[in-house]
Structure formats: C-alpha cells, structure tokens
Amino acid sequence: MRAIAVMLLLALPVSAAKLDAKIVGRDYEALLKAAQGNADLGKGGLKGDELFDLYMQTALTEAAKGMASGGAADAEIRGAIGALGLFFDDGALRANILGKVFAGMETDEQEAAAKKSRGTPTCGGRADSAMHFVLSAALTVALGEGAARAGGMVKEMNDMHGLDNGNGSGFSFADLAADEAGVKFAAWMLADPATHVKKAEAKFGQKSCFPSLEGLPEGLRTDEFDDKYGPVGSENYNKVWKTVEERVAGLPLYAEEKK
C-alpha cells in the first residue's frame, strides 16, 4: 500500500501540466449539455450502457472538433478524457494528491449539476464498472498508465480491508478489469490521437472496448484473497490477471489494429 502511494506521488510532478484546463472546461460543458438534454427527455431518455455511450461519443466528438479547429491532438484527447473523469466523479479527482492535477477544472456548481443530470451510465450493466473505466482513463491521461493502475490497486486493497471490518465491497478482479479497460482505451487514444479519435468517434460503442467480466472473482476478504490469490504477483494471481489482459487485448477496437 505504501509503495503504491509513493508511485502516485512521484507521478505528480512529471504529469501535472498534461491537462489543458480550457479544453477540459469546454468538453465538460458539452457533457453537461448532453446530460441535461437527455434528462429533459424523461422516461424517453437513454439509460445504462446507451447513456455511457452517449457521454463517450460526446467527449470524442468534442476532441475531434478541437483537432479540426487547430487544437493539438494530444491535448484534445487528454482534455476530453479528463473532462469525462471529472463529469463522472463526485469530487475524488479534486481531492487529496489528485487535486494537484485536477484543481480548478471543475467547480462545485458544475459537480452538482453533473450529479443531478447525468443519470446512471453503465458498462456491461454495471454503474461501478463505468466509473472504474472512466476514472482509470482519466488518471492515465493525467498521470500515466503506471499511476492509474496503482490507483486502481489502492482502491481494491482499501475495499478488501474495508470488507474485513464490515464496510467494504472486497477485492474485485472485475473492478480491476474495468480499470484496465479504461487504461488501455486512454493509452490507445494517446498512441495516435488524430487517427484513433476518428476511428473511435465514428460510432462509439462500449462493446468495442469493454471486456466481459464473467467469472472474475469479486468480494474477497483479506483471508480469502491470501488463501486463493495472494500475494499480488503470485502464480494464482497472475493466472486471473492474464485472463483480464487477454480479454482487454482481444477487444474489437484493438484487435482490428493488428490486422
């Protein structure tokens, strides 16, 4: 746990200037507009997985518009994904050490408006998976892949120890898979922003970049994790993690790149 926290702290000075506050603000407002428009439809509005796709499509479209207007491709992608993270999140990205990266990019009023209008977007029918995907993607564009993965592990360890005390959800490989999907998506976008934004934005669908979570262990207490999979990096842990990596690597959006 302490080593992971140190990794996050070390990442901050290198990455703190990667997000352009103006781009994040513009894209955040576009997301708010999309959310409010959908909420105004009442029972006819999009929900669940389709709502998630609406927000992703909105962010990618804004990034494409920014590039078409002369914006730097890398900055536009970082801004779009950073805005998504703030829009989905309820304040955690502006708190503690992460606040140094995301400070000043979202007001309390914007956060309240997002919470009121965004509904419950999901990935694979799960709201928690949507949050894991988007926040991990946002951490990737702001801090890098290593720090994003470390942050996901911190969350699972905290959840595991919380369950030991009766107030947590336990360690979840499914959550880590959603994290990894978000990291992969953001890293793929950054690898070739101008080309990949066109490919992803043409008709975004989460099925192209979110894996099946079927059979991945969840809700593990510390004793259960230690008995079956611990420590992290053990043979049994790596067997499950290899499954996660293979599912993410084989997703349509990335598999097509290899053809």
C-alpha positions as CSV (number, residue, x, y, z in Angstrom):
1,M,0.0,0.0,0.0
2,R,2.7,2.5,1.0
3,A,4.7,1.7,-2.2
4,I,1.7,2.3,-4.4
5,A,1.0,5.7,-2.7
6,V,4.6,6.7,-3.3
7,M,4.2,5.8,-7.0
8,L,1.3,8.2,-7.2
9,L,3.1,11.0,-5.5
10,L,6.2,10.5,-7.8
11,A,4.0,10.7,-10.9
12,L,2.5,14.1,-10.0
13,P,5.4,16.5,-10.7
14,V,6.1,14.9,-14.1
15,S,2.5,14.8,-15.3
16,A,0.8,17.8,-13.7
17,A,0.9,20.0,-16.8
18,K,-0.6,17.5,-19.2
19,L,-4.2,18.6,-18.9
20,D,-5.3,21.9,-20.5
21,A,-7.9,23.5,-18.2
22,K,-9.6,25.3,-21.1
23,I,-10.1,22.2,-23.1
24,V,-11.3,20.3,-20.1
25,G,-13.7,23.1,-19.3
26,R,-15.1,23.2,-22.8
27,D,-15.6,19.5,-23.0
28,Y,-17.1,19.3,-19.5
29,E,-19.7,21.9,-20.6
30,A,-20.5,19.7,-23.7
31,L,-21.1,16.7,-21.4
32,L,-23.3,18.7,-19.1
33,K,-25.4,19.9,-22.1
34,A,-25.7,16.3,-23.3
35,A,-26.7,15.1,-19.9
36,Q,-29.3,17.8,-19.4
37,G,-30.7,17.2,-22.9
38,N,-31.1,13.5,-22.1
39,A,-32.6,14.2,-18.7
40,D,-35.2,16.5,-20.2
41,L,-36.5,13.5,-22.2
42,G,-37.7,11.9,-19.0
43,K,-38.7,8.3,-19.5
44,G,-37.6,8.5,-23.1
45,G,-34.0,9.3,-22.3
46,L,-31.1,7.0,-22.7
47,K,-30.1,4.8,-19.7
48,G,-27.4,2.4,-18.7
49,D,-25.0,1.3,-21.3
50,E,-26.5,3.5,-24.0
51,L,-26.2,6.5,-21.7
52,F,-22.5,5.7,-21.2
53,D,-22.0,5.6,-24.9
54,L,-23.7,9.0,-25.3
55,Y,-21.2,10.6,-23.0
56,M,-18.2,8.9,-24.6
57,Q,-19.5,9.9,-28.0
58,T,-19.9,13.5,-26.8
59,A,-16.4,13.7,-25.4
60,L,-14.8,12.1,-28.5
61,T,-16.8,14.4,-30.8
62,E,-15.5,17.4,-28.9
63,A,-12.0,16.2,-29.2
64,A,-12.4,15.8,-32.9
65,K,-13.9,19.3,-33.2
66,G,-10.9,20.7,-31.3
67,M,-8.4,19.0,-33.6
68,A,-10.3,20.2,-36.7
69,S,-10.1,23.8,-35.3
70,G,-6.3,23.5,-34.9
71,G,-6.0,22.1,-31.4
72,A,-3.1,19.8,-30.6
73,A,-4.3,16.2,-31.0
74,D,-2.6,15.0,-27.8
75,A,-4.0,17.9,-25.7
76,E,-7.5,17.5,-27.1
77,I,-7.6,13.8,-26.2
78,R,-6.3,14.4,-22.7
79,G,-8.8,17.2,-22.2
80,A,-11.8,15.1,-23.4
81,I,-10.9,12.1,-21.2
82,G,-10.0,14.3,-18.3
83,A,-13.4,16.0,-18.6
84,L,-15.1,12.6,-18.6
85,G,-13.4,11.7,-15.4
86,L,-14.5,14.8,-13.6
87,F,-18.0,14.6,-15.0
88,F,-18.5,11.0,-13.8
89,D,-16.7,11.5,-10.5
90,D,-18.2,13.1,-7.4
91,G,-15.2,15.0,-6.1
92,A,-12.5,12.4,-5.6
93,L,-10.4,13.6,-8.5
94,R,-10.2,17.1,-6.9
95,A,-9.3,15.7,-3.5
96,N,-6.0,14.8,-1.8
97,I,-2.9,14.4,-4.0
98,L,-5.0,14.1,-7.2
99,G,-6.3,17.6,-6.6
100,K,-2.9,19.0,-7.6
101,V,-3.6,17.7,-11.2
102,F,-7.3,18.4,-11.5
103,A,-7.5,21.5,-9.3
104,G,-9.6,24.4,-10.8
105,M,-11.0,22.3,-13.6
106,E,-14.4,21.7,-12.1
107,T,-16.5,24.0,-9.8
108,D,-18.8,22.8,-7.0
109,E,-21.7,24.1,-9.1
110,Q,-20.6,22.0,-12.1
111,E,-20.2,18.9,-9.9
112,A,-23.7,19.4,-8.5
113,A,-25.2,19.9,-12.0
114,A,-23.4,16.8,-13.3
115,K,-24.6,14.7,-10.3
116,K,-28.2,15.9,-10.9
117,S,-28.4,15.4,-14.6
118,R,-26.1,12.6,-15.7
119,G,-28.3,9.7,-14.6
120,T,-26.7,6.2,-14.2
121,P,-24.4,5.3,-17.1
122,T,-23.2,1.7,-17.0
123,C,-20.7,-0.6,-18.6
124,G,-22.0,-4.1,-19.1
125,G,-25.0,-3.1,-17.0
126,R,-22.8,-2.0,-14.0
127,A,-22.5,1.5,-12.8
128,D,-19.4,0.7,-10.8
129,S,-17.7,-0.6,-13.9
130,A,-18.5,2.6,-15.8
131,M,-16.9,4.6,-13.0
132,H,-13.8,2.4,-12.9
133,F,-13.3,2.6,-16.7
134,V,-13.7,6.4,-16.9
135,L,-11.7,7.3,-13.8
136,S,-8.8,5.0,-14.8
137,A,-8.8,6.5,-18.3
138,A,-8.7,10.0,-16.7
139,L,-5.8,9.0,-14.4
140,T,-4.0,7.6,-17.4
141,V,-4.1,10.9,-19.4
142,A,-3.2,12.9,-16.3
143,L,-0.6,10.7,-14.6
144,G,0.3,7.8,-16.9
145,E,-0.5,4.1,-17.1
146,G,1.5,3.0,-14.1
147,A,0.0,5.5,-11.7
148,A,-3.5,4.7,-13.0
149,R,-3.0,1.0,-12.3
150,A,-1.5,1.8,-8.9
151,G,-4.5,3.9,-8.1
152,G,-6.8,1.0,-9.0
153,M,-4.9,-1.4,-6.8
154,V,-5.1,1.0,-3.9
155,K,-8.9,1.1,-4.3
156,E,-9.2,-2.7,-4.3
157,M,-6.9,-3.1,-1.3
158,N,-8.9,-0.5,0.6
159,D,-12.2,-2.3,-0.4
160,M,-10.7,-5.6,0.8
161,H,-9.7,-4.3,4.2
162,G,-13.0,-2.4,4.5
163,L,-14.9,-5.7,4.0
164,D,-12.8,-7.2,6.8
165,N,-14.3,-4.5,9.0
166,G,-17.8,-4.9,7.6
167,N,-18.0,-1.8,5.5
168,G,-16.3,-2.5,2.2
169,S,-17.0,-4.4,-1.1
170,G,-13.9,-6.6,-1.0
171,F,-11.2,-7.1,-3.6
172,S,-12.5,-7.4,-7.1
173,F,-10.8,-8.7,-10.2
174,A,-13.8,-7.5,-12.1
175,D,-13.1,-3.9,-10.9
176,L,-9.5,-4.3,-12.0
177,A,-10.6,-5.5,-15.4
178,A,-12.8,-2.3,-15.8
179,D,-9.8,-0.3,-14.6
180,E,-7.5,-2.0,-17.2
181,A,-10.0,-1.4,-19.9
182,G,-10.0,2.3,-19.1
183,V,-6.2,2.4,-19.0
184,K,-6.0,0.6,-22.4
185,F,-8.5,2.9,-24.0
186,A,-6.8,6.0,-22.9
187,A,-3.3,4.7,-23.8
188,W,-4.6,3.6,-27.2
189,M,-6.1,7.0,-27.9
190,L,-2.9,8.8,-26.9
191,A,-0.7,6.5,-29.1
192,D,-2.1,8.1,-32.3
193,P,-4.7,10.7,-31.3
194,A,-5.6,12.1,-34.7
195,T,-6.2,8.7,-36.3
196,H,-7.7,6.9,-33.3
197,V,-10.2,9.7,-32.4
198,K,-11.7,9.3,-35.9
199,K,-11.9,5.6,-35.6
200,A,-13.5,5.6,-32.1
201,E,-15.7,8.7,-32.7
202,A,-17.2,7.4,-35.9
203,K,-19.7,5.3,-33.9
204,F,-18.6,4.7,-30.3
205,G,-19.9,1.5,-28.6
206,Q,-18.5,0.3,-25.4
207,K,-18.7,-3.3,-26.6
208,S,-15.7,-2.5,-28.7
209,C,-13.6,-1.5,-25.7
210,F,-15.1,-3.1,-22.6
211,P,-14.5,-6.8,-21.7
212,S,-16.7,-9.5,-20.3
213,L,-16.4,-9.7,-16.5
214,E,-17.8,-13.2,-16.4
215,G,-16.1,-15.5,-13.9
216,L,-13.8,-12.9,-12.5
217,P,-13.6,-13.2,-8.6
218,E,-15.1,-10.4,-6.5
219,G,-16.0,-9.6,-2.9
220,L,-12.8,-11.1,-1.5
221,R,-11.8,-10.5,2.2
222,T,-8.1,-10.4,3.0
223,D,-8.1,-14.1,4.2
224,E,-9.9,-15.2,1.1
225,F,-7.6,-13.2,-1.2
226,D,-4.5,-14.5,0.6
227,D,-5.6,-18.1,0.5
228,K,-6.6,-18.2,-3.1
229,Y,-4.5,-15.5,-4.9
230,G,-2.1,-13.7,-2.7
231,P,0.2,-12.0,-2.8
232,V,-0.2,-9.8,-5.8
233,G,2.1,-11.3,-8.5
234,S,1.8,-14.9,-7.3
235,E,1.1,-17.7,-9.8
236,N,-2.6,-17.9,-8.9
237,Y,-3.0,-14.1,-9.1
238,N,-1.2,-13.9,-12.4
239,K,-3.5,-16.6,-13.9
240,V,-6.5,-14.4,-13.3
241,W,-4.7,-11.3,-14.4
242,K,-3.6,-13.0,-17.6
243,T,-7.3,-13.6,-18.3
244,V,-8.0,-10.0,-17.8
245,E,-5.2,-8.9,-20.1
246,E,-6.2,-11.3,-22.8
247,R,-9.8,-10.1,-22.7
248,V,-8.8,-6.5,-22.9
249,A,-6.2,-7.0,-25.6
250,G,-8.7,-9.0,-27.7
251,L,-11.4,-6.3,-27.7
252,P,-12.6,-5.3,-31.3
253,L,-11.2,-1.8,-31.1
254,Y,-7.7,-3.1,-30.6
255,A,-7.8,-6.5,-32.3
256,E,-8.6,-4.7,-35.6
257,E,-5.4,-2.8,-35.3
258,K,-3.4,-6.0,-35.6
259,K,-5.0,-7.0,-38.9
